[in-house]
């Protein structure tokens, strides 16, 4: 969001929720996949790929 200069208000509108909920999302340790998908679409960024890239298999 910072790189693209998007605000919490912008994200709230993009994922169809209240601005206060966006700040709560930022504080969470975990997100459900449906919410992560909505955020990925809104920000045009594949966070699922980022997570996949972080998985190390021995």
PADO-390523 format. One record per residue (C-alpha): x, y, z; residue number from 1. Coordinates in Angstrom, 1 decimal, decimal comma. Example, Ala and Ser with C-alpha at 12.3 -4.5 7.8 and 13.67 -1.06 7.14 Angstrom:
% residues 2
    east   north      up    n
    12,3    -4,5     7,8    1
    13,7    -1,1     7,1    2
% end
This chain:
% residues 58
    east   north      up    n
     0,0     0,0     0,0    1
     2,8     2,4     0,9    2
     4,5     2,0    -2,5    3
     1,3     2,7    -4,4    4
     0,4     5,4    -1,9    5
    -3,0     3,8    -1,0    6
    -4,6     4,8     2,2    7
    -6,6     2,6     4,6    8
    -9,7     4,4     3,4    9
    -8,9     3,4    -0,1   10
    -8,3    -0,2     0,9   11
   -11,5    -0,3     2,9   12
   -13,5     0,8    -0,1   13
   -11,7    -1,7    -2,4   14
   -12,4    -4,7    -0,2   15
   -15,8    -3,4     0,9   16
   -15,3    -2,9     4,6   17
   -15,1    -0,2     7,2   18
   -11,9     1,8     7,6   19
   -11,6     0,7    11,2   20
   -11,7    -2,9    10,1   21
    -8,6    -2,3     7,8   22
    -6,7    -1,1    10,9   23
    -7,8    -4,3    12,7   24
    -6,6    -6,4     9,7   25
    -3,2    -4,7    10,0   26
    -2,9    -5,9    13,6   27
    -3,9    -9,5    13,0   28
    -1,3   -12,3    13,0   29
    -3,5   -14,4    10,6   30
    -5,9   -13,8     7,8   31
    -8,4   -16,1     6,2   32
    -7,8   -16,9     2,6   33
   -11,0   -15,2     1,4   34
    -9,9   -11,9     2,9   35
    -6,3   -12,3     1,6   36
    -7,7   -12,9    -1,9   37
    -9,8    -9,7    -1,7   38
    -6,7    -7,7    -0,6   39
    -4,6    -9,3    -3,3   40
    -7,1    -8,4    -6,0   41
    -7,4    -4,8    -4,7   42
    -3,7    -4,3    -4,5   43
    -2,9    -6,2    -7,7   44
    -0,4    -8,3    -5,8   45
    -0,3   -12,1    -5,4   46
     0,3   -12,5    -1,6   47
    -0,4   -16,3    -2,1   48
     2,7   -16,5    -4,2   49
     4,7   -14,6    -1,6   50
     3,6   -17,1     1,0   51
     4,4   -20,0    -1,3   52
     7,9   -18,7    -2,0   53
     8,5   -18,6     1,8   54
     7,8   -22,3     2,2   55
    11,1   -24,3     2,4   56
    11,0   -28,0     1,7   57
    13,8   -30,3     2,9   58
% end
